[in-house]
Structure formats: structure tokens, C-alpha cells
């Protein structure tokens, strides 16, 4: 006999959601299927590609490796929660300005990873350090140069 479903409250992008989840339901599935957070992509389901990156209490995590029940009572931020259409996050602006979006599949994961890196570093670092900091997120289209350009530009802005 399977485990019973669990009632939980998830706070995602500053909004609380009450829902019922299966005990072994992955956070990535909850975010995409139940909360329509389509910026959270499903790439590998093994924690390798980073397309499902989210912040949980400010820490970068792969949502395909976290159970929804493990996120109970924690603050989850997706790429959609970084900014809005009328008030883009500096990273979003720089990704657009630098053409760092190509096909766009990996872009949300990179935005979240870069936001974590900016919060951690709080001051500009060299391109090599930026590339290393983003290395856990994979892209098949860009060659990473424009992504690193965009993150570097966001570091030099006032108050990312």
C-alpha cells in the first residue's frame, strides 16, 4: 500500500500555495504541473543539466532532486520570481541586451544560477570565476560567452 498524500504549503515567488502532493512527488513536477511555473524546465531529471534550477531559501538547488514535501515552509524562487514584465531583474535585462538567450530552454536555469552567484559574490569577479560559478548549468546553443557577458554586465550595475 502506498504512502498517503500530504497537505503542504509552498511559498513560491512570494505567493503561498496550499496543495496536496504525493509523498515522492518531485518539486519540479509540482512547480510545473500544479503551479504552472513553466520557467522551471525539465531537462535530465538527474540533477546534471540545471534547467530546473530554483532558489530555496536563497540556495541554488536542482528541483528535480528535491521532493515537494521537503520544500514545505521554505521560500522558493523561480526565474519567474526574479522580476516581472514591467520590472525586469538586472540579469533578465542583461540576458536580453547581450543576446544570451538563443533557444531559451536553459535561460531560466542560468538566470537562477546567476542570481545565486550575484547574491553570494556581491562584487564583480573575473570571467573565469563567473564561468566556474555557472558551470553546473548546461547550454547547447550559446557557447556560454554571451551568458558570461550578461552576468558580468549585471555585476557592474548598481544593486543587482
PyMOL commands that set and color helices and strands:
alter all, ss='L'
color gray80, all
select helices_A, chain A and resi 27-34+63-65+68-71+79-81+90-97+107-121+127-133+145-156
alter helices_A, ss='H'
color red, helices_A
select strands_A, chain A and resi 6-12+15-21+53-56+59-62+75-77
alter strands_A, ss='S'
color yellow, strands_A
deselect
rebuild
show_as cartoon
